[in-house]
Amino acid sequence: MTKKVHVQSTINGKATDFLCEPRQSLLEVLRDELRLTGSKEGCNNGNCGACNVMLDGRLVNSCLVLGVEVAGRKVETIEGLATPQGLHPLQQKFLEHASLQCGICTPGFIMAAKALMDKTPKPSEGEVRHWLAGNLCRCTGYDKIVRAVLDASGCPSPPA
């Protein structure tokens, strides 16, 4: 049995302590140890974006980061976006634009869109499509997702 490591981190704005094995991914820690199940396991090799989280303000695939690597760092997951007052604007626009179906990819798309909007508050359609290219969806198609992101940022959507 591998010895577990004690890790202190800030997750969704709260100081958090957890134990994990040195080989466990951040995705495994979030889902299995901390019960934050919003981040999804799609490919487990960094190709689908379903597990996207923010690490110190930077978008990462949590399946490619070890849990021990977040010691002393800040992690933001999909669970950290909504507030008691309501959904984050991106979450609300995804609902309004029917930009989700099965929901496996949705948290990753929303986290990627948030990372884009943090960097570029008023992105163009091309910037949105480029930024979200690392996320795969097998259900909805991408137009509704792009429209939701553009609407959340206050930018006009392309004609239907």
TITITOR-365727 format. One line per field, with one value per residue: residue number from 0; residue in one letter; x, y, z of N, C-alpha, C in turn. Coordinates in pm, 1 decimal, decimal comma. Layout:
BEGIN
seq <- (NUM ...);
type <- (A ...);
nX <- (X ...);
nY <- (Y ...);
nZ <- (Z ...);
caX <- (X ...);
caY <- (Y ...);
caZ <- (Z ...);
cX <- (X ...);
cY <- (Y ...);
cZ <- (Z ...);
//
This chain:
BEGIN
seq <- (0 1 2 3 4 5 6 7 8 9 10 11 12 13 14 15 16 17 18 19 20 21 22 23 24 25 26 27 28 29 30 31 32 33 34 35 36 37 38 39 40 41 42 43 44 45 46 47 48 49 50 51 52 53 54 55 56 57 58 59 60 61 62 63 64 65 66 67 68 69 70 71 72 73 74 75 76 77 78 79 80 81 82 83 84 85 86 87 88 89 90 91 92 93 94 95 96 97 98 99 100 101 102 103 104 105 106 107 108 109 110 111 112 113 114 115 116 117 118 119 120 121 122 123 124 125 126 127 128 129 130 131 132 133 134 135 136 137 138 139 140 141 142 143 144 145 146 147 148 149 150 151 152 153 154 155 156 157 158 159);
type <- (M T K K V H V Q S T I N G K A T D F L C E P R Q S L L E V L R D E L R L T G S K E G C N N G N C G A C N V M L D G R L V N S C L V L G V E V A G R K V E T I E G L A T P Q G L H P L Q Q K F L E H A S L Q C G I C T P G F I M A A K A L M D K T P K P S E G E V R H W L A G N L C R C T G Y D K I V R A V L D A S G C P S P P A);
nX <- (84,7 57,4 193,9 -2,8 -14,2 -20,5 -194,3 -226,8 -438,8 -608,1 -932,2 -1185,0 -1196,1 -1177,2 -980,7 -836,4 -771,1 -634,8 -582,1 -382,4 -268,4 61,4 51,0 -203,8 -429,3 -526,7 -790,1 -890,5 -858,1 -1028,4 -1281,4 -1297,5 -1185,9 -1258,6 -1518,3 -1613,7 -1775,7 -1824,3 -1632,3 -1553,0 -1453,6 -1339,3 -1155,6 -919,0 -661,2 -603,7 -719,9 -991,9 -1107,1 -1310,1 -1252,9 -1158,8 -1021,4 -942,1 -618,5 -438,6 -538,3 -506,8 -609,1 -635,4 -607,0 -742,0 -693,9 -435,4 -274,4 -107,3 -245,4 -84,2 59,1 -84,9 -40,7 -40,8 -150,2 -407,8 -718,6 -987,5 -1303,6 -1588,8 -1788,0 -1729,0 -1815,9 -2090,2 -2290,0 -2447,8 -2639,0 -2698,2 -2655,9 -2343,6 -2287,6 -2207,7 -2296,0 -2571,7 -2624,3 -2557,7 -2770,3 -2988,8 -2937,2 -2962,0 -2731,3 -2635,0 -2650,9 -2610,6 -2435,4 -2177,5 -1953,5 -2002,5 -1919,5 -1641,5 -1635,0 -1753,0 -1566,9 -1344,1 -1441,6 -1473,8 -1207,3 -1117,7 -1277,5 -1184,9 -937,2 -986,4 -1232,1 -1430,1 -1457,8 -1407,7 -1605,4 -1433,9 -1219,5 -1347,0 -1414,8 -1156,8 -1041,2 -1201,2 -1141,8 -1007,9 -1193,0 -1422,1 -1738,4 -1998,7 -2266,4 -2425,6 -2324,1 -2137,9 -2221,5 -2431,6 -2300,4 -2093,2 -2251,9 -2368,2 -2143,9 -2062,1 -2290,0 -2286,5 -2063,9 -2149,0 -2124,0 -2218,2 -2393,0 -2327,1 -2530,3 -2802,9);
nY <- (-118,0 217,3 500,7 767,2 1117,0 1424,7 1707,5 2054,8 2295,7 2553,5 2532,9 2621,4 2866,0 2800,1 2699,5 2386,9 2059,9 1747,3 1392,5 1202,5 958,2 956,3 910,1 972,1 1146,1 1492,8 1507,2 1258,7 1300,1 1523,2 1412,8 1158,7 1182,2 1437,3 1462,4 1631,3 1626,7 1748,3 1795,3 1596,1 1262,6 1198,2 1119,8 1073,8 1137,8 1394,6 1490,5 1557,6 1759,5 1749,1 1746,0 1993,0 2242,6 2536,7 2624,7 2806,7 3023,6 2943,1 2750,7 2401,5 2050,4 1842,4 1573,0 1541,6 1650,5 1595,9 1520,2 1586,4 1796,6 2029,8 2142,2 2415,0 2576,0 2734,0 2608,7 2607,1 2484,1 2368,3 2365,1 2583,4 2809,5 2900,7 3099,7 3157,7 3339,9 3281,2 3127,9 3131,6 3369,3 3236,2 2972,9 3019,3 3115,8 2891,0 2726,8 2882,2 2885,5 2624,4 2464,8 2217,7 1864,3 1565,7 1635,5 1561,0 1690,4 1954,7 2093,7 2119,8 2272,3 2509,1 2590,2 2630,1 2836,0 3031,1 3074,9 3186,3 3422,0 3549,5 3623,5 3751,0 3955,7 4027,9 3835,7 3745,0 3560,0 3383,5 3371,1 3248,4 2997,8 2901,9 2894,1 2705,4 2475,9 2260,7 2108,5 1844,6 1753,6 1530,9 1541,9 1794,5 1956,4 2242,0 2506,3 2610,5 2619,7 2803,6 3027,9 3066,7 3136,9 3373,0 3529,3 3542,3 3700,0 3935,0 3982,5 3996,9 3724,7 3510,6 3512,8 3279,9);
nZ <- (0,0 -86,6 70,2 186,1 106,1 276,1 177,2 145,4 22,9 -166,4 -248,8 -455,5 -323,5 -55,4 219,3 206,0 312,1 227,7 185,5 -29,9 -265,7 -402,1 -678,8 -762,6 -970,1 -998,1 -1079,3 -987,1 -712,5 -669,4 -738,6 -601,3 -341,6 -242,9 -318,5 -516,4 -784,1 -1026,9 -1229,3 -1501,0 -1599,0 -1904,6 -2122,4 -1989,2 -2065,7 -2138,0 -2374,5 -2413,6 -2251,6 -2061,0 -1792,0 -1717,9 -1506,6 -1314,5 -1229,1 -1018,2 -1163,3 -1423,6 -1700,9 -1683,2 -1758,1 -1535,8 -1519,1 -1591,6 -1401,8 -1101,0 -782,2 -562,8 -663,0 -629,4 -387,6 -173,2 -365,7 -574,1 -665,2 -887,6 -943,9 -1135,6 -944,6 -792,3 -923,4 -922,8 -699,5 -375,9 -451,4 -713,2 -1041,4 -1222,2 -1484,8 -1725,9 -1680,1 -1665,7 -1926,0 -2077,5 -2010,1 -2106,1 -2381,9 -2447,8 -2448,1 -2379,4 -2346,8 -2273,8 -2071,2 -1989,8 -2103,5 -2040,9 -1789,7 -1836,7 -2074,5 -1978,3 -1784,3 -1949,1 -2109,2 -1914,4 -1845,0 -2086,0 -2093,5 -1866,1 -1952,4 -2198,0 -2202,8 -2394,5 -2626,1 -2972,8 -3214,4 -3347,6 -3165,3 -2948,4 -3060,5 -3118,9 -2860,2 -2732,7 -2864,9 -2755,5 -2627,3 -2634,5 -2768,6 -2798,1 -2838,7 -2859,3 -3063,4 -3167,6 -3210,2 -3045,4 -2802,4 -2853,0 -2905,8 -2653,1 -2497,5 -2625,9 -2578,8 -2297,6 -2266,4 -2366,3 -2632,5 -2980,9 -3132,5 -3413,8 -3715,4 -3734,2);
caX <- (0,0 133,4 169,3 -73,4 51,2 -109,8 -185,3 -306,8 -462,9 -731,3 -1019,9 -1305,5 -1187,9 -1173,3 -863,6 -875,7 -668,6 -674,8 -479,5 -387,9 -149,2 143,4 18,2 -341,2 -447,1 -613,7 -927,3 -926,8 -869,7 -1150,8 -1400,4 -1301,7 -1150,5 -1328,2 -1656,8 -1648,6 -1793,3 -1857,3 -1531,1 -1580,9 -1347,5 -1378,0 -1051,8 -811,4 -529,2 -590,4 -767,3 -1133,9 -1140,9 -1421,5 -1204,1 -1095,2 -1031,9 -845,0 -512,6 -373,1 -587,1 -473,9 -687,4 -559,2 -679,7 -712,8 -647,4 -291,8 -206,8 -111,6 -304,6 20,4 111,0 -163,9 -6,7 -15,8 -201,4 -551,8 -793,0 -1128,2 -1378,3 -1722,5 -1866,7 -1695,1 -1863,3 -2218,7 -2292,3 -2582,7 -2729,6 -2738,7 -2557,8 -2248,8 -2347,2 -2184,3 -2387,4 -2705,7 -2635,0 -2559,6 -2909,0 -3076,0 -2909,9 -2971,1 -2596,4 -2592,7 -2742,8 -2579,3 -2372,3 -2041,3 -1856,0 -2044,6 -1832,4 -1514,4 -1658,7 -1777,4 -1439,7 -1260,1 -1498,5 -1441,0 -1065,3 -1111,6 -1336,7 -1094,2 -826,6 -1042,7 -1372,7 -1519,4 -1393,6 -1475,6 -1649,0 -1314,1 -1144,9 -1421,2 -1398,4 -1017,3 -1016,4 -1275,6 -1104,3 -958,6 -1306,0 -1500,5 -1879,5 -2052,3 -2412,4 -2495,5 -2264,1 -2065,7 -2277,8 -2504,7 -2200,2 -2029,4 -2351,3 -2382,2 -2025,4 -2069,3 -2396,7 -2237,7 -1963,7 -2212,4 -2088,2 -2323,9 -2377,4 -2343,4 -2667,4 -2831,1);
caY <- (0,0 340,7 596,7 886,7 1244,2 1531,0 1823,8 2172,1 2373,9 2633,3 2481,8 2703,3 2973,8 2751,1 2620,7 2246,4 1959,5 1613,1 1289,7 1133,4 883,5 1037,8 883,2 1010,1 1271,5 1591,8 1465,7 1153,2 1361,3 1602,7 1328,7 1047,1 1221,2 1559,6 1448,7 1737,6 1540,9 1825,3 1765,7 1460,4 1186,7 1160,4 1042,0 1049,7 1162,1 1535,7 1522,3 1592,0 1881,5 1731,9 1761,2 2124,3 2325,7 2645,4 2605,7 2937,3 3110,5 2889,4 2633,8 2276,3 1923,3 1787,4 1434,5 1544,3 1712,5 1511,5 1583,8 1642,9 1918,2 2148,0 2188,5 2558,0 2643,3 2758,7 2532,3 2644,1 2384,3 2411,2 2385,5 2712,9 2922,2 2952,4 3157,1 3142,9 3430,5 3225,3 3069,8 3217,9 3404,4 3131,2 2861,8 3063,4 3123,5 2754,4 2681,3 2958,5 2851,0 2478,2 2428,0 2092,9 1752,2 1464,4 1706,0 1517,1 1791,0 2090,1 2162,5 2151,6 2384,8 2629,6 2632,2 2683,2 2965,4 3125,3 3109,0 3279,4 3551,2 3613,8 3678,9 3835,7 3969,5 4041,2 3761,3 3730,3 3422,8 3305,2 3347,0 3148,8 2866,9 2859,9 2865,7 2585,6 2364,6 2148,5 2042,0 1762,3 1729,2 1431,8 1551,3 1917,2 2038,4 2350,2 2639,1 2656,1 2647,5 2929,0 3134,6 3089,4 3208,5 3508,7 3599,4 3568,7 3807,4 4054,7 3997,9 3945,6 3593,0 3510,1 3476,1 3135,7);
caZ <- (0,0 -97,1 177,0 140,0 131,3 321,8 88,1 179,9 -97,8 -163,1 -353,3 -464,3 -226,2 82,1 257,4 201,7 338,4 186,3 173,2 -158,3 -303,6 -493,0 -819,0 -793,2 -1044,1 -935,5 -1109,3 -891,6 -579,8 -666,5 -743,9 -506,2 -205,1 -201,4 -363,8 -612,3 -901,4 -1146,5 -1332,3 -1549,8 -1665,1 -2039,6 -2189,8 -1892,6 -2124,4 -2173,7 -2509,4 -2429,8 -2179,3 -1967,1 -1654,4 -1702,4 -1386,2 -1311,0 -1130,3 -1007,6 -1269,6 -1556,3 -1737,6 -1692,3 -1755,7 -1402,7 -1532,3 -1620,0 -1288,0 -981,9 -665,9 -476,4 -726,3 -597,3 -252,8 -165,3 -485,6 -579,7 -764,7 -903,4 -1019,5 -1175,4 -823,3 -734,8 -1004,3 -876,2 -565,7 -319,1 -521,4 -841,6 -1131,8 -1292,8 -1614,7 -1826,0 -1651,8 -1702,7 -2072,0 -2129,8 -1996,5 -2195,9 -2521,6 -2460,8 -2491,9 -2317,3 -2357,1 -2172,7 -1960,6 -1958,1 -2146,0 -2003,7 -1693,2 -1901,7 -2165,2 -1899,5 -1723,4 -2056,7 -2147,0 -1806,5 -1860,9 -2198,5 -2057,4 -1769,6 -2030,8 -2303,6 -2163,7 -2510,5 -2734,6 -3101,8 -3240,4 -3378,6 -3041,0 -2870,5 -3125,2 -3100,4 -2719,4 -2693,8 -2952,3 -2674,9 -2562,6 -2726,5 -2739,1 -2890,8 -2840,7 -2896,8 -3166,8 -3101,8 -3232,5 -2926,7 -2699,7 -2891,8 -2886,4 -2508,3 -2450,6 -2679,2 -2507,5 -2161,2 -2272,5 -2420,2 -2774,4 -3068,9 -3191,3 -3560,0 -3757,8 -3733,7);
cX <- (88,9 94,8 102,2 0,1 -54,4 -86,4 -278,5 -315,8 -583,2 -816,1 -1152,0 -1311,9 -1179,2 -1044,9 -908,2 -754,2 -722,2 -553,9 -494,5 -259,2 -69,8 107,8 -121,6 -346,6 -535,1 -759,4 -973,8 -945,5 -1000,5 -1274,3 -1407,9 -1274,5 -1235,2 -1475,1 -1705,7 -1657,6 -1832,1 -1759,8 -1547,3 -1456,9 -1399,7 -1274,4 -938,5 -672,0 -514,6 -643,6 -910,4 -1176,8 -1252,1 -1380,5 -1139,4 -1124,6 -931,2 -746,6 -431,0 -410,5 -559,6 -554,2 -597,1 -656,2 -644,8 -669,2 -496,6 -209,7 -216,8 -171,9 -200,2 76,4 32,1 -138,0 27,4 -71,5 -353,0 -614,7 -936,2 -1193,8 -1514,0 -1809,6 -1842,1 -1748,8 -1993,8 -2202,9 -2430,7 -2685,7 -2772,4 -2623,5 -2461,7 -2312,9 -2323,9 -2278,2 -2529,3 -2723,6 -2631,8 -2700,6 -2999,9 -3058,4 -2919,2 -2838,6 -2545,9 -2697,1 -2707,9 -2508,2 -2230,4 -1940,4 -1881,9 -1954,0 -1698,1 -1526,5 -1676,3 -1648,2 -1346,1 -1310,4 -1468,6 -1295,4 -1047,0 -1161,6 -1255,4 -981,0 -875,4 -1192,3 -1472,1 -1458,5 -1476,4 -1521,5 -1527,8 -1232,2 -1214,3 -1399,7 -1255,7 -993,5 -1083,6 -1239,1 -1052,5 -1067,6 -1387,8 -1642,8 -1930,5 -2204,1 -2466,9 -2445,4 -2212,8 -2131,1 -2351,1 -2408,4 -2133,3 -2125,6 -2368,6 -2264,7 -2028,2 -2176,6 -2353,4 -2138,9 -2021,8 -2177,2 -2200,3 -2289,4 -2388,5 -2486,0 -2683,9 -2837,4);
cY <- (123,9 434,5 720,4 1011,7 1345,1 1654,4 1932,4 2259,5 2463,6 2586,5 2557,2 2806,9 2930,7 2672,5 2475,8 2158,7 1826,1 1521,3 1225,3 1055,3 968,7 1021,8 928,3 1142,3 1366,7 1555,0 1358,5 1209,6 1439,3 1513,8 1228,4 1087,4 1338,7 1561,5 1568,0 1669,8 1616,4 1801,6 1620,1 1395,1 1143,3 1066,9 999,8 1062,9 1304,7 1575,7 1574,1 1718,5 1867,0 1756,9 1896,9 2188,8 2439,2 2615,5 2734,1 3027,8 3063,3 2762,6 2511,3 2159,4 1857,6 1641,6 1427,9 1608,2 1616,6 1588,8 1649,9 1773,2 2044,0 2198,6 2337,3 2638,4 2657,7 2683,3 2584,3 2541,2 2442,2 2438,0 2522,4 2831,7 2983,0 3007,9 3130,8 3232,7 3376,9 3170,6 3176,3 3250,5 3298,8 3012,8 2897,0 3065,6 2985,1 2697,1 2750,3 2920,6 2700,2 2420,7 2300,4 1986,3 1651,3 1525,4 1665,1 1626,6 1929,5 2157,1 2203,7 2268,3 2514,3 2679,3 2689,4 2820,5 3070,6 3169,2 3208,4 3417,3 3624,2 3684,9 3782,7 3850,4 3977,3 3967,9 3762,0 3585,3 3334,0 3273,6 3241,9 3009,8 2814,1 2815,2 2735,2 2462,9 2243,3 2073,2 1967,2 1744,7 1631,1 1445,0 1677,9 1981,8 2162,9 2487,4 2692,6 2692,3 2781,4 3045,7 3167,6 3169,8 3352,9 3590,1 3634,3 3683,8 3937,3 4081,9 3940,6 3807,2 3603,8 3474,6 3325,4 3079,9);
cZ <- (0,0 16,1 118,4 186,8 176,3 234,5 140,4 56,0 -73,6 -280,4 -345,9 -352,3 -81,4 106,5 271,6 226,9 288,2 186,3 36,7 -179,8 -402,5 -640,9 -858,7 -867,6 -963,4 -961,2 -1011,5 -751,9 -568,9 -655,5 -628,4 -361,8 -155,9 -242,0 -445,8 -748,4 -1028,4 -1259,8 -1371,8 -1608,0 -1801,2 -2098,7 -2095,7 -1954,7 -2179,2 -2308,9 -2518,4 -2356,3 -2077,2 -1822,0 -1628,7 -1568,5 -1401,9 -1198,2 -1129,0 -1124,7 -1410,5 -1582,0 -1750,0 -1702,5 -1622,3 -1407,9 -1554,9 -1508,1 -1170,8 -865,8 -576,4 -532,8 -689,6 -455,2 -257,2 -281,6 -479,0 -695,5 -766,8 -993,6 -1057,8 -1053,4 -760,8 -811,6 -953,7 -734,5 -505,3 -388,2 -658,2 -922,1 -1184,0 -1428,3 -1723,6 -1804,3 -1695,8 -1854,1 -2136,2 -2118,9 -2097,8 -2342,3 -2548,3 -2511,0 -2426,0 -2344,2 -2249,4 -2052,1 -1927,3 -1990,8 -2089,2 -1901,1 -1753,6 -1997,3 -2085,9 -1836,7 -1829,9 -2099,9 -2040,5 -1817,5 -1975,4 -2158,1 -1950,0 -1842,9 -2132,3 -2277,0 -2280,1 -2630,4 -2863,2 -3116,0 -3268,9 -3254,6 -2954,9 -2930,5 -3107,2 -2956,1 -2676,0 -2776,4 -2876,4 -2601,9 -2666,8 -2675,8 -2843,9 -2907,9 -2906,3 -3023,7 -3098,4 -3115,6 -3110,2 -2814,4 -2728,8 -2869,1 -2737,9 -2454,2 -2499,3 -2606,2 -2364,8 -2158,2 -2327,5 -2564,6 -2862,0 -3122,6 -3341,8 -3596,8 -3762,8 -3872,9);
//
